[in-house]
Amino acid sequence: MPYPSRDEILASSKGWVASFLNFLPGLGSGYLYQRRWKPYFFTITASTAWFALGFFLQVDSESSQREQIIGIAGLFFISIITVIESNLAFKKASNKTKAEKEKIMSSNKKGWFK
């Protein structure tokens, strides 16, 4: 039995679940659901870099409300980007596997009415 391809695995997942998991925590956990490791590690790296940047640029011992809003807005931006990207990747893989299945089905027709 052949192993499923990367696109088949991605297309078998639910797009809305991956989008929800990427949005809610904002740390790319939807990529774990889709089994996409490179985007997951990129998202973790971007989130960690955002936290580190905020930590090192903090001048006072306590951050102001403006700085807190900027920090939350950055994480919100990262989560929105991951939601859009995971949804687009799901749709692309789903369309690709659907086209491949239709091609296989049309080539398997035998008999008088091809």
Steps between C-alpha positions, in 0.01 A plus 500: 500500500653834400551772754286812459674797343556829677209656313269211586580536869444874485176464304366240743520748787222747567590853390291672764660299782849596386396864466341500846805339659728753334287793610407415858838441661681689225799268511443293188346193661280461190818412313552209737148383415582525129840335551685795351822533695685781320219758535453393863866559588498828307197617700657396830818683403307815403299496825812444708682779318204732562506421874878543514483831314241628744707384794823660384341826384315544829661798670298519821463222751130489418358528150253774419153433363615616155785246501262225609261583215789494251606158630151355477448656155818333377386159618157564348668587169705178509188294572300665218782431252517133607120464472499634146802295394374171643159549341655576159729196526203279589297625202793456263567144617130415493460623142816316393393167648148542362642555151728197533210279610286617208787427263539148639125436486478615138795282396350193671179502299471191283241375263289651231417827675835659578 
